[in-house]
């Protein structure tokens, strides 16, 4: 069990592998590269919103890469604070972008209903446990900026015995509730008394591999004349002209009007732009990889769904945190509880390729299990899982969704940034809107390249309430097309 997630362990896939015949010369309107949750959701949205033919190309099997090696946690966070995003993109675009992700739950449920798998999307009240007063201060800063921008804000619960009244900004005193320490720890599901506060927000969980497999199977049945899937077919070259694209694989060249990359950015393909400025170096240099390491254990007693993130350490440059999901596991009435923990991440060294078959490092497993032991009461586990997956991070920490400025024949819905499920779904429907001819307002998700003509961006109004960006910000918890 070198790299086995519980999601792939329970996938129970029934269909065969879809391949191209040897002498086939395929062509399509839209070619989507990447068969994870982003690629399959993008196919579903494009098929619904347009009359285009869609060909989905996956290098391995659907949902077997990052989508099958994440934590399955659903949150609407960014990996950057609201204050920090405002400093880069301005308050208008930031508020619009953050609100779009937070309003994407209905899109996720829409796809789940279409796939006949809505019960797999489990929502719950989620918590963010904070043990450090400095992190709490920065958390308040971001909440205040969100409130002033007209966005909903997280409730904050403070321990009565933490002596935080002096730390609490006067303007925030109506936004918090003081509760007994024992009740605070019970909500966080821990016995660790270091925690002094908790943020409260909507979270959830899903088996993203099963969800994605059910969705693609439904697409094959629902759109037999317009949708096609090809697996175990790595793309080697993407060649762009001014009005079309060619995708070269080992044995075939696929012609398409447009191509959408829904990958983590680290596949071994090149992008050749015959219709403008070079894209390949810019694209590959704009993404960096992070390997997420996760562990899960099953327990005999069933437990309600829970999704919690923890900041157990004093403030540090890398803002280390852990995230945990609990869910019912197994068939009723003999169900158990699966507790999954992540947070032992490490950067993928430059110019190195991720090896999905690499052994799980012993020190990472010890780190994850050490956190579980320190956080939760000890009880015997029935089964153990351990797995790792590759996440693609953009330079801005914001997902890329839209057309390549140097050649609109290429589009992106990528950059999990550690938090992949809701942004993937939102990106799918934004791409579909673009392909349907809808004019969209400028967005923080728009790909940008100063070498090429850019769409006119909305003027940034100056709002006096926006606090000055801090050099250190609280990094919200993650799930994941990705490893969250």
N, C-alpha and C positions, 0 to 999 in steps of 0.2 A: 504494500500500500504506500508507494512512494509519493503519489500525487493524486489522491482520490477524494473528490468532494462528495458530500451526501447528495447533492443535486444530480450529479451524473450517476451515482450509485443507484438512484431510484428512477432514472429516466425512462426505462422500459420502452425503448423505441421499437416500433413494429415495422416500419416501412424500410424498403431497400435503399441503397445509395443511388442517387440520380447522377448519371454521367452522360457526356456527349458521345455520340457514335463516332467512329474513327474518321470517316470521310465527310462529316457534317461541316457546313459553313454557316454557323449561326449568325443571325442578326436580330436586333431588337431596338426598341425605342429608348429604353432606359436600362442600363446595366448597373447593378448594385454589387459592389465588392465588399464582402463581409457578411457572414451568416450568423452573427450574434443577435442580441436583442435589438440593437440599433438598425442593422440591415434588414431584419425581418419586419420590424415595425415600420421602417421606411417603405418597404415594398407594400405593406398593407395600406398605408396612407396614400401612396401614389396610385395604387389600383382603385381605391375608393374615390379619390378626388379628381382623377383624370381618366381618359380612355386609352392611355399608353400601354404598350406591351412592356413587361418587366422581366428581366432575366437576373436572378440572384446567383452570385458566384461565391462559393465558399472553398477555402483552401483545404479544409479538413472536413468535419461534419458539423452540421448546424448545432449551435449552442455548446460546442465542445472546447472553445477557447476561453476567453475571459468571462463570457456569460455563464459558463459552467464551473468557473473557478473563483466566484466572488462570495460575498457573505449573504447575498439576497436581501439586504436591508434597503428599505425605501425611505429616503428623506429628500427634502427639497433644499438642502443646503448647498452653498458654494464652498470651495476650499479657501476662500478669502473672505475677510469681513466685509460687511456692507460699507463701512467707512472707507476701506481700502479700494473697493470697486468704484465708489464715487470719485475718489481722487484721480483715478485713471480715465473713467468713462463719462463722468459728470452725473449729476443727480437724476436727470430725466431718463437717460438710457439705462442707468443702473436700476432705478425703480421699476421701469417697464420690464427689464429682463428678469429681475428677481421675482416680480409678480407673475410673469409668464410661467416660470418653473413651478411656483407654488400653486398655480391654478391648473397644473397638468394632471392632477389625480384623476379627473374625469376622463381624460384621454386614455389613461392606463386602464380604467375600468371599462371603457368603450371597447378597447381591443380584447380585453379578457372576456367580455360578453360575446363578442364575435367568435372567439375561439372556443366558447363553451367552457371557460375555465375561470369564471369570476370568483369562485370560492377560494382559489389559490391566492388571491390578493387579500392579505389580512392587514387591516389598519388597526392602530392602537394609539393610545396616548404615550408618547415617547419622552424620554428624559435625558438631560445632559448633566452629569455630575461634575461639580467643580470643587477642588480641594484647596486651591490657591487664591488668596485675596486679590493678587494682581490680575490674574485671569478674570476674576469676577468683575473687577473695575473695567477692563477692556470690553467685556461682554456687555456691561451696562452702556458703554459708549456706543456700541453698535445698535443696541435696542433703542436708544434715544434717537439716533439718526433715522432708523426705520420708522419710528413713530412719527417723527416730524415730516417724513416723506409720504405719510398716509398709508403705509403698509401695516398689516397686522404684526403684532409683536409677541414674542414668547412670554408667557407668564414666568415669574421668577419666585422660587420658594427659598427662603433663608432659614437656617437653623437658629432657633431662639438663643442658643448658648454660644453663638459664634462671635458676639460682640462686633457686629458689622454696621451698627447704626452710623458711626462716623464715616465709614467708607461709602455708604450709600448716598449718591448725589441727591440733593434736595428735590430736583425735578423728577426723580425716579421713585420717590417714596410712595406714590400712589399706585405704582405698578408691581409691587412685591407683596408677598405674604410671609409672615413669620410662622413657622411650625416647629413642633418638638423635634429634637434631633432623631429620636427613635422613629418617628413617622417619615422624616426625610429619608433615612436609610432604607426604610421599608419600600418606599416608592422607587428608590434606586436599585432595590433588590440586592443590597450588600450589607455586610456587617462591618465594613471598613469605616471607622469613625473619623477619618481625615476629611470627609466631604462636608462642606459647609453650605452648599447651595445647589439648586437644580433648576435648569431651564426646562420648560414644558412646551411641547409642540406635537403636531401630528407626525407620526411615523408609521412604518409598516414593514412587512416582509413578504417574500414570495420565493418559490423555487423557480428562479429565472430560466434555468435550462428546460424544465418541464413546460413552463409557460411559453417559451419561444418555440419549442418543438410542436406544441399543440397549435400555435398560431400559424406556423408555416404549413402544417398539414391541412389546416382549414383553408388556407390560401390556395393550395394545390387543388382542393376539391371545389372551391367556390369560383375560381377564375381559371378554368382549364385551358381556355383559348388565349389568355393574356399573361399568364404567369408561368414561369419555368424556373426550376431550381437545378443548379449544377454543384455537386460536392466533390471533394478530393481533387480540386482543380486549382492549383495555385496560379495566380496571375503573375507574370514575370515583367511585362512592360505595359504601360498605359501610354498610348500615342495619341496626342490631341491634334486635330486640325481646327480650322476656324469654326466649323459647323458640325463636327462629328468626332468620334473617337474610335480607336481600335484597341482591343485588349488581347495581348499575346500570352498564350499559355504554352505548355510543353508541346501540345499537339494541334492546337487550333488558334485561329485569329477570329475574334468576335467583333462584329461591327455594331456600333450603337450611336444614336444621336447624342445622348448625354451619358456620363458615367458618374456615379455617386460613390465616394469612398466612405464606408462605414466600418473602418478597421481601427486598430489601436495605433496605427502609424508605423509599425515596426516589421511589416511583412517585407520580404526581399523582392520588391518590385521597383522599377524606375518609372519616372514620369517624363515623357518627352513632349514638349510643347512646340509643335510646328507652326502654331498660329500666333506666337508672341514671345514674351520674355521667358527665360528658363524658370521652371517651377521646381524641378526635382531637388536641388540642393536646399532651397528655401523651405520646402515642405518637410524634408527629413531633419533639417536642423532646427525646425520650430517645435519639435516634439521630443520629449525625453521620457524614458521608461522608468517605472517604479514596480518592483516585484512585491506583491502583497502576500504575506504568509498568514494562514488561518488554521484554526483547529476547532473541532467540534466533538462533543460527547453526548451520548444518549443516557437518560436516566429513567428509572422505572415509573416514577410518579408523573402524571400529566400536569402541565402548567399553562396558564394563560399566555397569550402572545405578548411579547415585550420586546422593546428596542431601546437600548440605553447606550450612551457614550460616556466615557469617563476620562477626566483629566486628573490623574492621581498625583502628578508631580508638580513641584514648584516650577515657575516659568523657566523655559529653556528655549534656545534658538530654534530647535526643530519642532517645538510644540507637540511633543509626543502624546498620544492618547490611544485608548483602546475602545472598541465598540463591540457590543454583545447583543445577540438576538436570541430569544427563547420562543419556541413554537411547539405545537403538538406534532408528534412524529409517530407514524404508523397508523394502521387501520383501527377504527373504532370497533368495539369498546376497549380494545387492548392497547390503546395508544400510550406512547411514552412522551418524554420531553427531549428535544434537541436543543442544546445550548452551544451556540457558535460564537467564537471570539476571534477578532482580528486586531491588527494594529502594529504587528512586527514587520514593518515595511523596510525596504532598502532600495536605493537607486540602482538601476541597471547600468553597469559601467559603460562608458562611451565606446561606440564602435563594436560592442559585443552583442550577440544575438541571444535572446532568451531561450533557454532549453526547458521545455515543459516536462521533460523526463528526468530533470536533475533531482537528486535526493533532497529530501526536506532537511535543512540544516538542524542539527541537534540543539544548537544554541537558540534558534528561533522557537523551537518547540518548547524548550525550557522557559523562555520568556513568556510565551502565551499561557502555559499551564501554571507558571508562577503567579501571573496576574489572577487567574481563576481561583487559585488556592487562597490568595490574599483577599479576594473580593467576596467570594461566596462560601457558604458553609460546605464543609467537605462531606460528600456522600459518594458511594461507589458508583462508578460509571459502567454502563453495560457494553458500550461500543465506542471506539475512537476513530476519528477521521483527522487527516491532516492534508492540506493542499496548498498550492501557491498558484498565482496567476499574474499576468503582466498587465499593468495599467498604463495608458498613454496620457501624459500630462502636456498640455499646451504651455507656451511661455507665459501667457496671461493667466492661466488657471481657469479660463472660460472656454466652454465648448465652441468648436468651429461648426457653424451651421449656415450654409449658403453657397453661392457660386464663387469659384476662384476668380479674383479680379483680373488676372492675366489671361484667362480663357474660360468663359462661362459654360463651355462644354463639360467642364469638370465641376462637381459640387462635393461638399463635405457635410457629413454628420458624424463628427468624431471628436475625440478628446475627452475621455471619461473623467480625467482629473480626480479619480478616486470616488466619484459619486456619479454613477452612470445611468441608473434606471429611468428616473423621471426626465433628466435632460435628453436621453435617447428618444423617449416617446415624444417630447415636445419638438425635438429636432425633426423627427419623422414627419409630423404634420406641417411644420414650417417649410420643409423641402417640398412637400406635396403642394402647398399653396403657391410656392414659386413656380413649380412646373405647370400649374393650372393657369398661369398668367396673371395671378393676383399681384398687385403692387403692395409691397410691404414697407412699413416704416423702418428707418435705420435701427440697428440693434447692436447690443454689445456682442452678439454672437457672429456678426458679419465678418467673413474673412477679409483681411486688409493687406494691401501691398502698395507701398508708396511709388513703386516703379510703374504701376499701371493706373489707369483712370479709375477713380473710386466714386461710388455714389455720394451725393451731397449728404453730409451728416447734419442732423438737427442741431441748431444752436444750443449750447449749454447755458441755461440760465444760472445765475449765481444765487444760491439760496443761503441766507445767513445762518440757518440752523445747522448746516453740515459741519460737524466737528473736524478739526484738523486731523488728517490721517496720522495714525500712530506708526512709529517704526516697528512696533511689535503688535501683532493682532492675534485675536483668538481664532484658531482654525476650527471651523465647525466640524462636527462629526460626519463620517462618510459611510455610505454603502457603495453601488456600484457598477456598466459594461466594463466592468471594472471589478475591483475586488471588494467592493462594499456591498 
